[in-house]
Amino acid sequence: MSRNCFALFAVLAAGFHLLAQSTPVPISSVPGLNKVLPSTNHCTGQPGLACVIPNLYGPYGLVLPNASHVAHFNSTFQSDFAALDAAIATQLTLLPLASPASGFTYKYDPATGVYSRSAQSFGPVLTERAETIGRHRFYFGTTFQRFRFDKLDGVPLHNLPAVFSHQPDTGTNHSSEPYESQFISTVNSLDLKVNQFTVFGTYGLTDHVDISVAVPILEVGFNATSDATINRTVDTEPTIVNGKFQPCCSNGPPFAHFFDPANPRTSLTHTFSNDQSSPINVGNLYWNPSRNSASGFGDVVFRIKGSVYRGDRLSLALLADVRVPTGDERNFLGSGAWGLKPFAAMSIRTGHLTPHVNLGYQWNGSSLLAGDILAGTKARLPGYGFFSAGTDVGITHSLTLAVDYIGQELINAPRVKSTTYTPSSQYPLVVGPQRDFSNVDTAIKETYNQSNAAVGLKYNVFGRLLLSGNILIALNDGGLRQRVVPLIGLSYTF
């Protein structure tokens, strides 16, 4: 047999292995299983990205195919996954938009009756300066940003451990049973990607008032995989006495927990993933209809900017953003909540340097992502105060360098942290020594800081056409993060 044939055989074998790993268990193949299944929820059968984790193990959670008792496992990773959904929704309110302030600003000179440029640099990329664009001037721009999130509160998204403990008191008359000491350990990989293309425009109503709008278009990818392992404990399996099932106690058979009813002895591992939306899977225990990508319009942001003071060197403006929940929250295209962000911007002109400062607060409304998506209830997204300071430098007549610190202080926001799960010392593990297992705790709310540095360039290609580039660098691990976020954009002032 040729080398190519061997290679083809290896690829086919690997494909059949993966197919076997993800094959669901038909509920009808396990007599009596319907009687012990928990009720479905608002994510059951729903394909939205926000339901990826609730649907990851099937429409009933992590339930195993044993009709003899309720083999139902609990985990804060899945039951309190709202921390992840809320983190994603909060991050959607934090995704930086390029400043809609024109690189070219103009000031009317009553002595000469003409408009002249009021700043020699082209301004910052992600923050605001105080100068307005000028009466009846129009500014149009587009940007593209690419987000590849890899950490949530410092915990790697591609290596996220979670332990599922057994539901308690599942014996006769709701008594506890030794097989409840068995548990399922999982290693999870969450791959979240966002491509954001934004179109924005600014119009100068007067010399002192600008209005702006930013319309983001997003492409979101969310893949979730969970490698699950059943950890059996010594002498806790059920027995059969006089042909009847008894809860305790032996080392099997029969066995209390397994993934495949056709192989209860050794089917201790299974790989779960989303995007198993084939209609043939409907009615199976592990069926997950969640897709892995979505695209569409995000939350539209409107801005008004008013100049309250403009001196020869110092300028001060007051601004307000209104975020409209136009994006589909169930697919992570929007936050699902209204937002209001009043803030102030100050600029100082000192030759080639133009230092600027922004200070304000973001109020957010209620979103399904911050509430309980399983029950279909909403809760308020966390608000945050923000502060930025930096300067733009006119390196040459056609090139500006912008450097900024951008910080947000999120108030009482959901978080996750690494922890451990300690198995019961009363029931030793069948395989391996007694040890702690890595786990995550998602039932936490804290006030924390998210800090970034921004470094960008604006280049005057010709006329009033500007090419912008920027990198946003994470300075800490608070929230949903990636180390570097690139941006590229074009803008023109009419």
C-alpha positions as CSV (number, residue, x, y, z in Angstrom):
1,M,0.0,0.0,0.0
2,S,1.4,3.4,-0.9
3,R,2.3,6.1,1.6
4,N,-0.6,8.2,0.3
5,C,-3.0,5.4,1.1
6,F,-1.6,5.1,4.6
7,A,-2.0,8.9,5.0
8,L,-5.6,8.8,3.8
9,F,-6.4,5.9,6.1
10,A,-5.0,7.8,9.1
11,V,-7.1,10.9,8.2
12,L,-10.3,8.8,7.9
13,A,-9.5,7.0,11.2
14,A,-9.0,10.3,13.0
15,G,-12.3,11.6,11.5
16,F,-14.2,8.5,12.6
17,H,-12.7,8.8,16.1
18,L,-13.8,12.5,16.4
19,L,-17.3,11.5,15.1
20,A,-17.5,8.8,17.7
21,Q,-16.5,11.2,20.5
22,S,-19.3,13.6,19.6
23,T,-22.0,11.1,18.8
24,P,-25.1,11.8,21.0
25,V,-27.0,9.2,22.9
26,P,-30.7,8.8,21.6
27,I,-32.9,9.2,24.6
28,S,-35.2,6.5,23.2
29,S,-32.4,4.0,23.4
30,V,-32.4,4.1,27.2
31,P,-35.8,2.8,28.5
32,G,-37.1,5.0,31.3
33,L,-34.5,7.7,30.9
34,N,-37.3,10.3,30.1
35,K,-38.6,9.9,33.7
36,V,-35.4,11.1,35.3
37,L,-34.5,14.0,33.0
38,P,-34.7,17.6,34.4
39,S,-36.9,20.1,32.6
40,T,-35.7,22.1,29.6
41,N,-35.0,25.8,29.7
42,H,-34.9,29.0,27.5
43,C,-31.7,27.8,25.8
44,T,-33.0,24.4,24.8
45,G,-33.0,24.1,21.1
46,Q,-31.8,27.7,20.6
47,P,-28.8,28.3,18.3
48,G,-27.6,31.6,19.7
49,L,-24.0,32.0,20.8
50,A,-25.1,33.1,24.3
51,C,-26.5,29.5,24.6
52,V,-23.3,27.8,23.6
53,I,-22.3,26.9,27.2
54,P,-25.8,26.1,28.5
55,N,-26.2,23.7,25.6
56,L,-22.7,22.4,25.6
57,Y,-23.6,19.1,27.3
58,G,-27.0,18.8,25.8
59,P,-30.5,20.2,26.5
60,Y,-30.6,18.9,30.1
61,G,-27.1,19.9,31.3
62,L,-24.5,17.2,32.1
63,V,-26.9,14.2,32.5
64,L,-25.7,10.7,31.9
65,P,-27.7,7.9,30.3
66,N,-28.7,5.8,33.4
67,A,-32.4,5.5,34.0
68,S,-31.9,3.7,37.3
69,H,-31.1,6.9,39.2
70,V,-30.7,10.7,38.5
71,A,-27.2,10.9,37.2
72,H,-27.2,14.7,37.1
73,F,-24.0,16.7,37.7
74,N,-23.8,20.3,38.8
75,S,-21.1,22.9,38.2
76,T,-20.7,26.6,38.8
77,F,-19.1,26.7,35.4
78,Q,-22.4,25.9,33.7
79,S,-25.0,26.9,36.3
80,D,-23.3,30.3,36.9
81,F,-21.9,30.7,33.4
82,A,-23.6,34.1,33.5
83,A,-20.2,35.4,34.6
84,L,-18.9,34.7,31.1
85,D,-22.0,36.0,29.3
86,A,-21.9,39.1,31.5
87,A,-18.2,39.5,30.8
88,I,-18.8,39.3,27.1
89,A,-21.7,41.8,27.3
90,T,-19.6,44.1,29.4
91,Q,-16.7,43.9,27.0
92,L,-19.1,44.8,24.2
93,T,-19.7,48.1,26.0
94,L,-15.9,48.5,26.4
95,L,-14.8,47.7,22.8
96,P,-12.9,50.8,21.8
97,L,-14.3,52.9,19.0
98,A,-12.0,55.2,17.1
99,S,-12.6,58.8,18.0
100,P,-15.2,60.5,15.6
101,A,-13.4,63.8,16.1
102,S,-11.9,64.9,12.8
103,G,-8.1,65.0,12.4
104,F,-8.7,68.4,10.8
105,T,-10.4,71.0,13.1
106,Y,-11.2,74.5,12.1
107,K,-11.9,77.8,13.9
108,Y,-13.7,80.8,12.4
109,D,-11.7,84.1,12.5
110,P,-14.1,87.0,12.5
111,A,-11.3,89.4,11.7
112,T,-10.6,87.8,8.4
113,G,-13.9,86.1,7.8
114,V,-12.3,82.7,7.0
115,Y,-11.8,79.4,8.7
116,S,-8.3,78.2,9.7
117,R,-7.0,75.0,11.2
118,S,-7.2,75.2,15.0
119,A,-4.7,72.4,15.7
120,Q,-1.6,71.3,13.8
121,S,-1.7,67.7,14.9
122,F,-4.3,65.2,13.8
123,G,-5.5,64.3,17.3
124,P,-5.7,60.9,19.2
125,V,-7.0,57.7,17.8
126,L,-9.1,56.2,20.5
127,T,-9.7,59.1,22.9
128,E,-11.2,62.6,22.5
129,R,-9.8,66.0,22.2
130,A,-11.8,69.1,23.1
131,E,-11.7,70.9,19.8
132,T,-14.9,70.7,17.6
133,I,-14.8,70.1,13.9
134,G,-16.1,73.5,12.8
135,R,-19.5,74.8,11.5
136,H,-21.0,72.8,8.7
137,R,-17.9,70.6,8.4
138,F,-18.4,66.9,7.8
139,Y,-16.1,64.1,8.8
140,F,-16.4,60.4,7.7
141,G,-14.4,57.4,8.6
142,T,-14.1,53.7,8.8
143,T,-12.0,51.4,11.0
144,F,-11.3,47.7,11.4
145,Q,-10.4,46.1,14.7
146,R,-9.6,42.4,15.4
147,F,-10.2,40.9,18.8
148,R,-8.9,37.4,19.8
149,F,-9.7,37.1,23.5
150,D,-7.6,34.6,25.3
151,K,-8.1,35.3,29.0
152,L,-10.9,36.0,31.4
153,D,-9.7,37.6,34.7
154,G,-6.3,36.0,34.0
155,V,-7.7,32.5,33.5
156,P,-6.7,31.1,30.0
157,L,-9.8,30.6,27.9
158,H,-8.2,27.7,26.1
159,N,-7.4,25.8,29.3
160,L,-10.4,26.4,31.6
161,P,-10.8,23.6,34.1
162,A,-14.2,22.9,35.7
163,V,-15.5,20.1,38.0
164,F,-19.0,18.8,38.1
165,S,-20.1,17.3,41.4
166,H,-23.1,15.0,41.6
167,Q,-26.5,16.2,42.5
168,P,-27.1,15.3,46.2
169,D,-29.8,13.3,47.8
170,T,-30.8,11.1,44.8
171,G,-31.4,7.9,46.7
172,T,-34.6,6.5,48.1
173,N,-36.7,9.1,49.9
174,H,-34.1,11.7,48.8
175,S,-31.3,10.1,50.8
176,S,-27.7,10.6,50.0
177,E,-25.8,7.7,48.4
178,P,-22.1,6.8,48.2
179,Y,-22.1,7.0,44.3
180,E,-22.7,10.8,44.8
181,S,-19.0,11.0,45.7
182,Q,-18.2,10.4,42.0
183,F,-17.6,13.5,39.9
184,I,-16.7,14.7,36.4
185,S,-13.6,16.7,35.7
186,T,-13.5,18.7,32.5
187,V,-10.9,20.7,30.6
188,N,-12.6,23.3,28.5
189,S,-11.4,25.4,25.5
190,L,-13.4,28.6,24.7
191,D,-12.4,30.3,21.4
192,L,-13.9,33.8,21.2
193,K,-13.1,36.0,18.2
194,V,-14.6,39.4,17.1
195,N,-13.9,41.3,13.9
196,Q,-15.4,44.8,14.2
197,F,-15.8,47.1,11.2
198,T,-17.1,50.5,12.2
199,V,-18.5,53.3,10.0
200,F,-18.8,56.7,11.7
201,G,-19.5,60.3,10.8
202,T,-19.4,63.7,12.5
203,Y,-21.2,66.9,11.5
204,G,-20.5,70.4,12.9
205,L,-23.8,71.9,13.7
206,T,-22.2,75.1,14.9
207,D,-18.6,76.2,15.7
208,H,-19.2,74.9,19.2
209,V,-21.4,71.8,18.7
210,D,-20.7,68.5,16.9
211,I,-23.0,65.5,16.5
212,S,-21.6,62.0,15.7
213,V,-22.8,58.5,15.0
214,A,-20.8,55.2,15.0
215,V,-22.3,52.1,13.4
216,P,-20.3,48.9,14.2
217,I,-20.7,45.7,12.1
218,L,-19.4,42.6,13.8
219,E,-18.4,39.1,12.9
220,V,-18.3,36.9,16.0
221,G,-17.0,33.4,16.3
222,F,-17.4,31.3,19.4
223,N,-16.2,27.7,19.6
224,A,-16.5,25.7,22.8
225,T,-15.0,22.2,23.5
226,S,-15.1,20.2,26.7
227,D,-13.1,17.1,27.4
228,A,-15.0,15.4,30.2
229,T,-13.8,12.5,32.5
230,I,-15.9,10.5,35.0
231,N,-13.9,10.0,38.2
232,R,-15.2,6.9,39.9
233,T,-14.7,6.2,43.6
234,V,-13.9,2.9,45.3
235,D,-16.8,0.6,46.5
236,T,-19.6,3.1,45.7
237,E,-21.2,1.4,42.6
238,P,-24.8,0.1,42.9
239,T,-25.6,-3.6,43.2
240,I,-28.3,-5.9,42.0
241,V,-30.0,-8.0,44.7
242,N,-32.6,-10.6,43.7
243,G,-32.7,-9.0,40.3
244,K,-33.5,-5.5,41.6
245,F,-31.3,-2.4,41.5
246,Q,-29.8,-1.4,44.8
247,P,-28.0,1.9,45.3
248,C,-25.0,0.6,47.2
249,C,-22.3,-0.9,47.2
250,S,-19.8,-2.6,45.0
251,N,-17.1,-1.9,42.4
252,G,-19.4,-2.8,39.6
253,P,-21.0,-4.0,37.5
254,P,-23.5,-2.4,37.3
255,F,-22.1,1.1,37.2
256,A,-23.7,4.3,38.2
257,H,-22.1,6.7,35.7
258,F,-21.0,6.2,32.1
259,F,-21.3,8.1,28.8
260,D,-22.3,5.3,26.5
261,P,-25.0,2.8,27.7
262,A,-23.6,0.2,25.3
263,N,-20.3,0.3,27.1
264,P,-20.9,1.2,30.8
265,R,-17.6,-0.2,32.1
266,T,-15.1,1.8,30.2
267,S,-16.9,4.8,28.6
268,L,-15.5,7.3,31.1
269,T,-14.5,10.1,28.7
270,H,-16.4,12.1,26.2
271,T,-15.7,15.3,24.1
272,F,-18.5,17.8,23.8
273,S,-18.6,20.8,21.4
274,N,-21.0,23.2,19.9
275,D,-22.4,23.4,16.4
276,Q,-24.0,20.0,16.3
277,S,-27.1,21.4,14.6
278,S,-27.9,18.5,12.4
279,P,-31.7,17.6,12.6
280,I,-30.8,14.0,13.2
281,N,-29.5,14.9,16.6
282,V,-32.9,16.2,17.9
283,G,-34.1,13.9,20.7
284,N,-30.6,12.9,21.8
285,L,-29.2,13.4,25.3
286,Y,-26.1,15.3,24.2
287,W,-27.7,17.3,21.4
288,N,-26.3,20.8,21.2
289,P,-28.0,23.1,18.5
290,S,-25.7,26.1,19.2
291,R,-23.9,27.5,16.2
292,N,-20.4,28.8,16.3
293,S,-20.6,32.1,14.4
294,A,-22.8,35.1,13.8
295,S,-22.6,38.5,12.0
296,G,-24.6,41.7,11.9
297,F,-24.9,45.2,13.2
298,G,-23.7,45.9,16.7
299,D,-24.9,48.6,19.1
300,V,-25.1,52.0,17.4
301,V,-23.6,54.9,19.4
302,F,-24.7,58.5,19.1
303,R,-22.5,61.4,20.5
304,I,-23.0,65.1,21.1
305,K,-20.0,67.3,21.8
306,G,-20.2,70.9,23.0
307,S,-17.2,73.2,23.4
308,V,-17.6,75.1,26.7
309,Y,-14.3,76.9,26.6
310,R,-11.7,77.6,23.9
311,G,-8.7,79.7,24.6
312,D,-5.5,80.2,22.8
313,R,-4.0,77.2,24.5
314,L,-6.7,75.5,26.6
315,S,-9.9,73.9,25.3
316,L,-12.7,72.2,27.3
317,A,-15.7,70.3,25.9
318,L,-18.5,68.3,27.4
319,L,-19.7,65.1,25.6
320,A,-22.4,62.5,26.0
321,D,-22.7,59.1,24.3
322,V,-26.0,57.2,24.0
323,R,-25.6,53.5,23.1
324,V,-28.7,51.9,21.5
325,P,-29.1,48.1,21.9
326,T,-29.4,47.4,18.1
327,G,-27.1,44.4,18.2
328,D,-28.5,40.9,18.7
329,E,-27.5,40.0,22.3
330,R,-28.2,36.3,21.9
331,N,-25.4,36.2,19.3
332,F,-23.0,38.5,21.1
333,L,-23.4,41.2,18.5
334,G,-24.6,43.7,21.1
335,S,-24.8,44.2,24.8
336,G,-28.6,44.1,24.9
337,A,-28.7,47.2,27.1
338,W,-29.0,50.9,26.7
339,G,-26.0,53.0,27.7
340,L,-25.4,56.6,28.7
341,K,-21.8,57.9,28.9
342,P,-21.4,61.6,29.9
343,F,-17.7,62.8,30.0
344,A,-15.4,65.8,29.7
345,A,-12.5,66.3,27.4
346,M,-9.7,68.8,27.9
347,S,-6.9,69.7,25.4
348,I,-3.8,71.9,25.8
349,R,-1.8,73.1,22.8
350,T,1.9,73.5,23.5
351,G,3.7,73.6,20.2
352,H,4.0,70.2,18.6
353,L,2.5,68.5,21.7
354,T,-1.3,68.5,22.4
355,P,-1.9,66.8,25.8
356,H,-5.5,65.7,26.4
357,V,-7.6,64.2,29.2
358,N,-11.0,62.4,29.3
359,L,-13.0,61.7,32.4
360,G,-16.5,60.3,32.8
361,Y,-18.9,57.5,33.7
362,Q,-20.8,54.9,31.8
363,W,-24.3,53.9,32.9
364,N,-25.7,50.6,31.5
365,G,-29.3,49.2,31.5
366,S,-30.5,45.7,31.8
367,S,-29.5,42.8,29.6
368,L,-30.4,39.2,29.2
369,L,-26.6,38.4,29.2
370,A,-26.2,39.9,32.7
371,G,-29.3,38.1,34.0
372,D,-30.3,34.4,33.7
373,I,-30.6,33.4,30.1
374,L,-31.9,30.0,31.2
375,A,-34.9,31.6,32.9
376,G,-35.1,34.4,30.3
377,T,-34.7,37.2,32.9
378,K,-32.6,40.4,32.7
379,A,-30.2,42.1,35.1
380,R,-28.3,45.4,35.0
381,L,-24.9,45.4,33.3
382,P,-22.1,46.8,35.5
383,G,-21.3,50.5,35.1
384,Y,-17.8,51.9,35.0
385,G,-15.9,55.1,35.5
386,F,-13.2,55.8,33.0
387,F,-10.1,58.0,32.7
388,S,-7.7,58.6,29.9
389,A,-4.7,60.8,29.5
390,G,-2.2,61.2,26.7
391,T,-0.8,63.4,24.1
392,D,-0.7,63.6,20.3
393,V,2.5,64.8,18.8
394,G,2.9,66.4,15.3
395,I,6.1,64.7,14.2
396,T,5.9,66.2,10.8
397,H,3.3,68.3,8.9
398,S,1.7,65.0,7.7
399,L,2.4,62.6,10.5
400,T,1.0,62.5,14.1
401,L,1.9,60.1,16.9
402,A,-0.7,59.5,19.6
403,V,0.0,57.9,23.0
404,D,-2.7,57.3,25.7
405,Y,-3.4,55.6,28.9
406,I,-7.0,54.3,29.0
407,G,-8.4,53.0,32.3
408,Q,-11.9,51.8,33.4
409,E,-13.0,51.0,36.9
410,L,-15.8,48.4,36.7
411,I,-18.3,48.5,39.6
412,N,-19.5,45.2,41.2
413,A,-18.9,43.2,38.0
414,P,-19.0,39.4,37.6
415,R,-15.6,37.7,37.7
416,V,-14.0,34.2,37.6
417,K,-11.0,32.9,39.5
418,S,-9.0,29.7,39.7
419,T,-9.7,27.4,42.6
420,T,-9.5,23.7,43.5
421,Y,-12.0,20.9,44.1
422,T,-11.1,18.4,46.9
423,P,-12.8,14.9,46.5
424,S,-14.2,13.3,49.6
425,S,-11.5,11.6,51.6
426,Q,-14.0,8.9,52.7
427,Y,-14.2,7.6,49.1
428,P,-10.8,7.1,47.4
429,L,-10.6,7.4,43.6
430,V,-10.5,4.2,41.6
431,V,-7.9,5.6,39.2
432,G,-4.9,7.6,40.5
433,P,-3.9,8.9,43.9
434,Q,-6.2,11.1,46.0
435,R,-5.6,14.7,44.9
436,D,-7.2,18.1,44.3
437,F,-8.6,19.0,40.9
438,S,-8.3,22.4,39.2
439,N,-11.6,24.3,39.1
440,V,-13.0,27.8,38.4
441,D,-15.3,29.8,40.7
442,T,-17.7,32.1,38.7
443,A,-20.0,33.2,41.5
444,I,-18.0,36.3,42.3
445,K,-18.7,40.0,41.9
446,E,-16.0,42.6,42.5
447,T,-15.0,46.1,41.6
448,Y,-11.8,45.9,39.5
449,N,-9.7,47.9,37.1
450,Q,-9.0,47.4,33.4
451,S,-6.1,49.3,32.1
452,N,-4.7,49.7,28.6
453,A,-2.1,51.7,26.7
454,A,-2.8,52.9,23.2
455,V,-0.1,53.8,20.6
456,G,-1.2,55.1,17.2
457,L,-0.2,57.0,14.1
458,K,-2.2,59.2,11.8
459,Y,-0.8,60.0,8.3
460,N,-2.1,62.6,5.9
461,V,-2.1,60.6,2.6
462,F,-3.2,63.6,0.5
463,G,-5.7,66.4,0.8
464,R,-7.7,65.8,4.0
465,L,-7.5,62.0,3.8
466,L,-6.0,60.3,6.9
467,L,-4.7,56.8,7.3
468,S,-4.8,55.7,11.0
469,G,-3.1,52.8,12.7
470,N,-3.2,51.8,16.4
471,I,-2.4,49.1,18.9
472,L,-4.2,48.7,22.2
473,I,-2.0,47.0,24.8
474,A,-3.5,45.3,27.9
475,L,-1.7,46.4,31.1
476,N,-3.5,44.0,33.5
477,D,-5.8,40.9,33.4
478,G,-9.1,42.4,34.6
479,G,-12.1,41.1,32.6
480,L,-12.1,39.6,29.1
481,R,-8.7,40.3,27.6
482,Q,-6.2,39.9,24.8
483,R,-2.7,41.2,25.0
484,V,-2.7,43.4,21.8
485,V,-5.6,44.7,19.7
486,P,-4.8,46.1,16.3
487,L,-6.7,48.9,14.5
488,I,-6.5,50.4,11.0
489,G,-8.7,53.1,9.6
490,L,-9.3,55.7,6.9
491,S,-11.1,59.1,7.3
492,Y,-11.8,62.2,5.4
493,T,-12.9,65.7,6.3
494,F,-15.2,67.7,3.9
